Each structure stands twice: as structure tokens, then as C-alpha cells.
Amino acid sequence: MSDNHPNVAQAAPYPVEVEAGKTYWWCACGNSKQQPFCDGSHKGGPFLPQEYTADAAAKLFFCGCKRSANKPLCDGSHKKL
């Protein structure tokens, strides 16, 4: 992980079935062993997890490359890696 870019956890999104009203903490550093969600691996680093509360039950695609402009959801940025 550099100061400018987090580690790429995987060069594809993570499909996740989310529950309406539930809060999820997306890993922004790329180091979590519980991808795409935070396990505290960011501590001491420059990247903090991002809170996401689901509006409705749905299958969403969380960013795995950590470069999305639509964090925490995938915007296809992994295709440019």
C-alpha cells in the first residue's frame, strides 16, 4: 500500500446480497481478510473504511480494486488496472 493508492484486493467486484437498513463497512485499504468488508487491517494507515447503509435488499457489487469513483460500489475502474 502506498500513501496514494490502497492495495488491490482483487481486480473484480465482490457481489454481495445486502439487507435493507443494514450498515456495512467497506474496506478501503485493501488489506482486510474479510473482503470487501473491514476487519481493522487499516489501523495505522492512511485509508479508513467507508460506511454504507443499504436502502433496500439487493445484490450489489462492492469495489475490489479500491479505485472506484463510486466507492464503495464498483464503477468498472478495475478494467483500467
N, CA, C and O atoms as CSV, one atom per row, in Angstrom:
chain,resi,resn,atom,element,x,y,z
A,1,MET,N,N,0.859,-1.183,0.000
A,1,MET,CA,C,0.000,0.000,0.000
A,1,MET,C,C,0.895,1.231,0.000
A,1,MET,O,O,1.804,1.347,0.822
A,2,SER,N,N,0.639,2.133,-0.908
A,2,SER,CA,C,1.352,3.402,-0.906
A,2,SER,C,C,0.458,4.446,-0.271
A,2,SER,O,O,-0.715,4.193,0.003
A,3,ASP,N,N,1.020,5.623,-0.038
A,3,ASP,CA,C,0.214,6.695,0.546
A,3,ASP,C,C,-0.863,7.176,-0.415
A,3,ASP,O,O,-1.878,7.725,0.014
A,4,ASN,N,N,-0.649,6.975,-1.717
A,4,ASN,CA,C,-1.590,7.468,-2.708
A,4,ASN,C,C,-2.652,6.463,-3.107
A,4,ASN,O,O,-3.773,6.844,-3.442
A,5,HIS,N,N,-2.309,5.170,-3.076
A,5,HIS,CA,C,-3.234,4.145,-3.539
A,5,HIS,C,C,-3.288,2.978,-2.558
A,5,HIS,O,O,-2.255,2.526,-2.065
A,6,PRO,N,N,-4.481,2.498,-2.282
A,6,PRO,CA,C,-4.600,1.299,-1.442
A,6,PRO,C,C,-4.216,0.058,-2.233
A,6,PRO,O,O,-4.094,0.103,-3.457
A,7,ASN,N,N,-4.030,-1.035,-1.535
A,7,ASN,CA,C,-3.758,-2.314,-2.189
A,7,ASN,C,C,-4.981,-2.778,-2.963
A,7,ASN,O,O,-6.114,-2.559,-2.536
A,8,VAL,N,N,-4.752,-3.414,-4.093
A,8,VAL,CA,C,-5.835,-4.007,-4.868
A,8,VAL,C,C,-6.151,-5.359,-4.227
A,8,VAL,O,O,-5.315,-6.263,-4.240
A,9,ALA,N,N,-7.346,-5.499,-3.671
A,9,ALA,CA,C,-7.737,-6.764,-3.045
A,9,ALA,C,C,-7.999,-7.809,-4.124
A,9,ALA,O,O,-7.575,-8.959,-4.001
A,10,GLN,N,N,-8.691,-7.408,-5.168
A,10,GLN,CA,C,-8.885,-8.236,-6.366
A,10,GLN,C,C,-9.321,-7.327,-7.495
A,10,GLN,O,O,-9.945,-6.292,-7.262
A,11,ALA,N,N,-8.993,-7.713,-8.719
A,11,ALA,CA,C,-9.300,-6.894,-9.890
A,11,ALA,C,C,-10.671,-7.252,-10.459
A,11,ALA,O,O,-10.828,-7.480,-11.658
A,12,ALA,N,N,-11.646,-7.293,-9.572
A,12,ALA,CA,C,-13.043,-7.567,-9.930
A,12,ALA,C,C,-13.897,-7.152,-8.736
A,12,ALA,O,O,-13.399,-7.081,-7.613
A,13,PRO,N,N,-15.172,-6.878,-8.970
A,13,PRO,CA,C,-16.038,-6.516,-7.845
A,13,PRO,C,C,-16.426,-7.739,-7.012
A,13,PRO,O,O,-16.306,-8.879,-7.459
A,14,TYR,N,N,-16.886,-7.476,-5.806
A,14,TYR,CA,C,-17.405,-8.519,-4.919
A,14,TYR,C,C,-18.934,-8.458,-4.939
A,14,TYR,O,O,-19.502,-7.463,-4.489
A,15,PRO,N,N,-19.613,-9.481,-5.441
A,15,PRO,CA,C,-21.082,-9.491,-5.395
A,15,PRO,C,C,-21.535,-9.815,-3.969
A,15,PRO,O,O,-21.086,-10.794,-3.373
A,16,VAL,N,N,-22.424,-8.987,-3.435
A,16,VAL,CA,C,-22.903,-9.153,-2.055
A,16,VAL,C,C,-24.413,-8.937,-2.019
A,16,VAL,O,O,-24.928,-7.956,-2.555
A,17,GLU,N,N,-25.104,-9.861,-1.384
A,17,GLU,CA,C,-26.542,-9.680,-1.122
A,17,GLU,C,C,-26.659,-8.856,0.150
A,17,GLU,O,O,-26.340,-9.344,1.234
A,18,VAL,N,N,-27.112,-7.610,0.032
A,18,VAL,CA,C,-27.242,-6.734,1.195
A,18,VAL,C,C,-28.675,-6.758,1.719
A,18,VAL,O,O,-29.621,-7.050,0.987
A,19,GLU,N,N,-28.807,-6.448,2.992
A,19,GLU,CA,C,-30.109,-6.396,3.645
A,19,GLU,C,C,-30.545,-4.949,3.829
A,19,GLU,O,O,-29.731,-4.101,4.195
A,20,ALA,N,N,-31.800,-4.660,3.583
A,20,ALA,CA,C,-32.338,-3.306,3.730
A,20,ALA,C,C,-32.102,-2.798,5.142
A,20,ALA,O,O,-32.400,-3.489,6.116
A,21,GLY,N,N,-31.565,-1.589,5.248
A,21,GLY,CA,C,-31.348,-0.940,6.528
A,21,GLY,C,C,-30.083,-1.368,7.254
A,21,GLY,O,O,-29.739,-0.773,8.275
A,22,LYS,N,N,-29.386,-2.371,6.766
A,22,LYS,CA,C,-28.171,-2.844,7.419
A,22,LYS,C,C,-26.983,-1.984,6.995
A,22,LYS,O,O,-26.888,-1.563,5.842
A,23,THR,N,N,-26.080,-1.729,7.943
A,23,THR,CA,C,-24.881,-0.950,7.674
A,23,THR,C,C,-23.700,-1.881,7.455
A,23,THR,O,O,-23.506,-2.848,8.191
A,24,TYR,N,N,-22.918,-1.571,6.432
A,24,TYR,CA,C,-21.740,-2.341,6.068
A,24,TYR,C,C,-20.539,-1.397,6.081
A,24,TYR,O,O,-20.667,-0.221,5.743
A,25,TRP,N,N,-19.381,-1.910,6.468
A,25,TRP,CA,C,-18.150,-1.120,6.478
A,25,TRP,C,C,-17.217,-1.690,5.413
A,25,TRP,O,O,-16.604,-2.740,5.601
A,26,TRP,N,N,-17.123,-0.977,4.295
A,26,TRP,CA,C,-16.319,-1.387,3.157
A,26,TRP,C,C,-14.838,-1.113,3.422
A,26,TRP,O,O,-14.471,-0.024,3.866
A,27,CYS,N,N,-14.004,-2.094,3.151
A,27,CYS,CA,C,-12.554,-1.960,3.306
A,27,CYS,C,C,-12.020,-1.034,2.217
A,27,CYS,O,O,-12.206,-1.297,1.029
A,28,ALA,N,N,-11.361,0.041,2.619
A,28,ALA,CA,C,-10.782,0.987,1.661
A,28,ALA,C,C,-9.284,0.784,1.479
A,28,ALA,O,O,-8.705,1.303,0.525
A,29,CYS,N,N,-8.643,0.030,2.385
A,29,CYS,CA,C,-7.182,-0.131,2.320
A,29,CYS,C,C,-6.755,-1.312,1.456
A,29,CYS,O,O,-5.634,-1.335,0.948
A,30,GLY,N,N,-7.640,-2.293,1.287
A,30,GLY,CA,C,-7.327,-3.476,0.502
A,30,GLY,C,C,-6.646,-4.586,1.280
A,30,GLY,O,O,-6.289,-5.609,0.697
A,31,ASN,N,N,-6.457,-4.413,2.579
A,31,ASN,CA,C,-5.730,-5.398,3.383
A,31,ASN,C,C,-6.611,-6.348,4.187
A,31,ASN,O,O,-6.110,-7.335,4.726
A,32,SER,N,N,-7.895,-6.080,4.279
A,32,SER,CA,C,-8.793,-6.901,5.087
A,32,SER,C,C,-8.825,-8.346,4.598
A,32,SER,O,O,-8.798,-8.601,3.394
A,33,LYS,N,N,-8.881,-9.270,5.518
A,33,LYS,CA,C,-9.030,-10.695,5.189
A,33,LYS,C,C,-10.515,-11.044,5.019
A,33,LYS,O,O,-10.851,-12.178,4.680
A,34,GLN,N,N,-11.401,-10.067,5.256
A,34,GLN,CA,C,-12.848,-10.267,5.138
A,34,GLN,C,C,-13.419,-9.432,3.995
A,34,GLN,O,O,-14.509,-8.873,4.118
A,35,GLN,N,N,-12.696,-9.347,2.896
A,35,GLN,CA,C,-13.122,-8.546,1.746
A,35,GLN,C,C,-14.540,-8.880,1.320
A,35,GLN,O,O,-14.939,-10.044,1.359
A,36,PRO,N,N,-15.309,-7.875,0.912
A,36,PRO,CA,C,-14.922,-6.493,0.702
A,36,PRO,C,C,-15.069,-5.630,1.949
A,36,PRO,O,O,-15.029,-4.403,1.861
A,37,PHE,N,N,-15.238,-6.252,3.092
A,37,PHE,CA,C,-15.516,-5.501,4.310
A,37,PHE,C,C,-14.308,-5.406,5.235
A,37,PHE,O,O,-13.372,-6.201,5.152
A,38,CYS,N,N,-14.355,-4.429,6.102
A,38,CYS,CA,C,-13.254,-4.100,7.005
A,38,CYS,C,C,-13.104,-5.122,8.131
A,38,CYS,O,O,-14.089,-5.602,8.691
A,39,ASP,N,N,-11.836,-5.445,8.451
A,39,ASP,CA,C,-11.525,-6.267,9.618
A,39,ASP,C,C,-10.554,-5.548,10.553
A,39,ASP,O,O,-10.021,-6.154,11.483
A,40,GLY,N,N,-10.324,-4.255,10.308
A,40,GLY,CA,C,-9.438,-3.456,11.147
A,40,GLY,C,C,-8.005,-3.400,10.652
A,40,GLY,O,O,-7.158,-2.793,11.307
A,41,SER,N,N,-7.711,-4.014,9.517
A,41,SER,CA,C,-6.343,-4.054,8.986
A,41,SER,C,C,-5.793,-2.681,8.612
A,41,SER,O,O,-4.582,-2.533,8.451
A,42,HIS,N,N,-6.642,-1.689,8.473
A,42,HIS,CA,C,-6.230,-0.343,8.073
A,42,HIS,C,C,-5.538,0.426,9.192
A,42,HIS,O,O,-4.899,1.444,8.927
A,43,LYS,N,N,-5.646,-0.031,10.419
A,43,LYS,CA,C,-5.145,0.731,11.569
A,43,LYS,C,C,-3.688,1.118,11.385
A,43,LYS,O,O,-2.836,0.283,11.079
A,44,GLY,N,N,-3.424,2.403,11.578
A,44,GLY,CA,C,-2.087,2.934,11.409
A,44,GLY,C,C,-1.790,3.393,9.990
A,44,GLY,O,O,-0.720,3.942,9.724
A,45,GLY,N,N,-2.718,3.175,9.089
A,45,GLY,CA,C,-2.520,3.574,7.689
A,45,GLY,C,C,-3.384,4.763,7.313
A,45,GLY,O,O,-4.169,5.247,8.129
A,46,PRO,N,N,-3.246,5.235,6.089
A,46,PRO,CA,C,-3.958,6.430,5.647
A,46,PRO,C,C,-5.398,6.196,5.172
A,46,PRO,O,O,-6.133,7.156,4.941
A,47,PHE,N,N,-5.805,4.927,5.025
A,47,PHE,CA,C,-7.132,4.644,4.476
A,47,PHE,C,C,-8.078,4.172,5.564
A,47,PHE,O,O,-7.724,3.326,6.385
A,48,LEU,N,N,-9.283,4.725,5.565
A,48,LEU,CA,C,-10.307,4.377,6.548
A,48,LEU,C,C,-11.477,3.687,5.865
A,48,LEU,O,O,-11.787,3.991,4.713
A,49,PRO,N,N,-12.136,2.756,6.565
A,49,PRO,CA,C,-13.288,2.082,5.960
A,49,PRO,C,C,-14.414,3.075,5.690
A,49,PRO,O,O,-14.504,4.126,6.326
A,50,GLN,N,N,-15.251,2.728,4.755
A,50,GLN,CA,C,-16.373,3.589,4.383
A,50,GLN,C,C,-17.680,2.923,4.772
A,50,GLN,O,O,-17.924,1.758,4.456
A,51,GLU,N,N,-18.508,3.679,5.456
A,51,GLU,CA,C,-19.827,3.188,5.881
A,51,GLU,C,C,-20.785,3.186,4.695
A,51,GLU,O,O,-20.815,4.126,3.901
A,52,TYR,N,N,-21.563,2.118,4.591
A,52,TYR,CA,C,-22.597,2.019,3.554
A,52,TYR,C,C,-23.831,1.397,4.186
A,52,TYR,O,O,-23.760,0.298,4.736
A,53,THR,N,N,-24.959,2.090,4.111
A,53,THR,CA,C,-26.223,1.563,4.611
A,53,THR,C,C,-27.124,1.270,3.424
A,53,THR,O,O,-27.413,2.150,2.612
A,54,ALA,N,N,-27.557,0.039,3.335
A,54,ALA,CA,C,-28.379,-0.396,2.198
A,54,ALA,C,C,-29.790,0.177,2.293
A,54,ALA,O,O,-30.442,0.081,3.333
A,55,ASP,N,N,-30.249,0.771,1.202
A,55,ASP,CA,C,-31.608,1.317,1.133
A,55,ASP,C,C,-32.638,0.202,0.986
A,55,ASP,O,O,-33.760,0.307,1.480
A,56,ALA,N,N,-32.235,-0.868,0.297
A,56,ALA,CA,C,-33.143,-1.980,0.019
A,56,ALA,C,C,-32.335,-3.266,-0.075
A,56,ALA,O,O,-31.123,-3.241,-0.288
A,57,ALA,N,N,-33.016,-4.377,0.086
A,57,ALA,CA,C,-32.374,-5.675,-0.115
A,57,ALA,C,C,-32.060,-5.805,-1.607
A,57,ALA,O,O,-32.930,-5.602,-2.454
A,58,ALA,N,N,-30.807,-6.144,-1.917
A,58,ALA,CA,C,-30.403,-6.229,-3.318
A,58,ALA,C,C,-29.044,-6.906,-3.416
A,58,ALA,O,O,-28.332,-7.064,-2.425
A,59,LYS,N,N,-28.707,-7.299,-4.631
A,59,LYS,CA,C,-27.357,-7.788,-4.902
A,59,LYS,C,C,-26.565,-6.604,-5.435
A,59,LYS,O,O,-26.887,-6.053,-6.488
A,60,LEU,N,N,-25.525,-6.215,-4.699
A,60,LEU,CA,C,-24.686,-5.093,-5.089
A,60,LEU,C,C,-23.276,-5.586,-5.362
A,60,LEU,O,O,-22.878,-6.656,-4.903
A,61,PHE,N,N,-22.535,-4.799,-6.108
A,61,PHE,CA,C,-21.168,-5.152,-6.455
A,61,PHE,C,C,-20.218,-4.144,-5.818
A,61,PHE,O,O,-20.079,-3.013,-6.284
A,62,PHE,N,N,-19.563,-4.587,-4.732
A,62,PHE,CA,C,-18.633,-3.737,-4.000
A,62,PHE,C,C,-17.269,-3.764,-4.687
A,62,PHE,O,O,-16.813,-4.812,-5.142
A,63,CYS,N,N,-16.630,-2.607,-4.755
A,63,CYS,CA,C,-15.338,-2.454,-5.409
A,63,CYS,C,C,-14.281,-3.335,-4.755
A,63,CYS,O,O,-14.138,-3.346,-3.532
A,64,GLY,N,N,-13.545,-4.068,-5.576
A,64,GLY,CA,C,-12.450,-4.902,-5.092
A,64,GLY,C,C,-11.086,-4.296,-5.372
A,64,GLY,O,O,-10.111,-4.616,-4.693
A,65,CYS,N,N,-11.011,-3.418,-6.376
A,65,CYS,CA,C,-9.722,-2.822,-6.730
A,65,CYS,C,C,-9.412,-1.588,-5.887
A,65,CYS,O,O,-8.275,-1.117,-5.859
A,66,LYS,N,N,-10.423,-1.073,-5.204
A,66,LYS,CA,C,-10.299,0.086,-4.312
A,66,LYS,C,C,-10.036,1.392,-5.052
A,66,LYS,O,O,-9.577,2.362,-4.449
A,67,ARG,N,N,-10.323,1.428,-6.355
A,67,ARG,CA,C,-10.082,2.624,-7.168
A,67,ARG,C,C,-11.374,3.272,-7.686
A,67,ARG,O,O,-11.312,4.284,-8.383
A,68,SER,N,N,-12.523,2.715,-7.361
A,68,SER,CA,C,-13.801,3.212,-7.874
A,68,SER,C,C,-14.038,4.678,-7.511
A,68,SER,O,O,-13.697,5.112,-6.411
A,69,ALA,N,N,-14.615,5.429,-8.428
A,69,ALA,CA,C,-15.036,6.798,-8.146
A,69,ALA,C,C,-16.404,6.782,-7.474
A,69,ALA,O,O,-16.888,7.822,-7.025
A,70,ASN,N,N,-17.028,5.613,-7.402
A,70,ASN,CA,C,-18.359,5.438,-6.815
A,70,ASN,C,C,-18.275,4.578,-5.544
A,70,ASN,O,O,-19.160,3.766,-5.273
A,71,LYS,N,N,-17.202,4.769,-4.776
A,71,LYS,CA,C,-16.974,3.961,-3.572
A,71,LYS,C,C,-18.183,3.969,-2.658
A,71,LYS,O,O,-18.779,5.028,-2.464
A,72,PRO,N,N,-18.567,2.860,-2.097
A,72,PRO,CA,C,-17.870,1.590,-2.086
A,72,PRO,C,C,-18.259,0.652,-3.232
A,72,PRO,O,O,-17.800,-0.489,-3.282
A,73,LEU,N,N,-19.094,1.122,-4.140
A,73,LEU,CA,C,-19.565,0.244,-5.213
A,73,LEU,C,C,-18.672,0.322,-6.439
A,73,LEU,O,O,-18.017,1.335,-6.684
A,74,CYS,N,N,-18.655,-0.738,-7.191
A,74,CYS,CA,C,-17.818,-0.847,-8.392
A,74,CYS,C,C,-18.309,0.095,-9.494
A,74,CYS,O,O,-19.512,0.234,-9.720
A,75,ASP,N,N,-17.360,0.735,-10.170
A,75,ASP,CA,C,-17.697,1.548,-11.339
A,75,ASP,C,C,-16.940,1.088,-12.580
A,75,ASP,O,O,-16.941,1.773,-13.603
A,76,GLY,N,N,-16.289,-0.081,-12.488
A,76,GLY,CA,C,-15.536,-0.610,-13.626
A,76,GLY,C,C,-14.084,-0.181,-13.661
A,76,GLY,O,O,-13.379,-0.500,-14.618
A,77,SER,N,N,-13.613,0.536,-12.646
A,77,SER,CA,C,-12.221,1.021,-12.633
A,77,SER,C,C,-11.206,-0.111,-12.712
A,77,SER,O,O,-10.090,0.096,-13.188
A,78,HIS,N,N,-11.577,-1.308,-12.253
A,78,HIS,CA,C,-10.657,-2.455,-12.295
A,78,HIS,C,C,-10.245,-2.819,-13.714
A,78,HIS,O,O,-9.209,-3.451,-13.921
A,79,LYS,N,N,-11.050,-2.425,-14.685
A,79,LYS,CA,C,-10.740,-2.745,-16.083
A,79,LYS,C,C,-9.553,-1.921,-16.607
A,79,LYS,O,O,-8.985,-2.240,-17.651
A,80,LYS,N,N,-9.180,-0.849,-15.864
A,80,LYS,CA,C,-8.077,0.016,-16.267
A,80,LYS,C,C,-6.767,-0.335,-15.570
A,80,LYS,O,O,-5.743,0.302,-15.817
A,81,LEU,N,N,-6.793,-1.346,-14.698
A,81,LEU,CA,C,-5.567,-1.711,-13.951
A,81,LEU,C,C,-4.584,-2.440,-14.838
A,81,LEU,O,O,-3.505,-2.820,-14.382
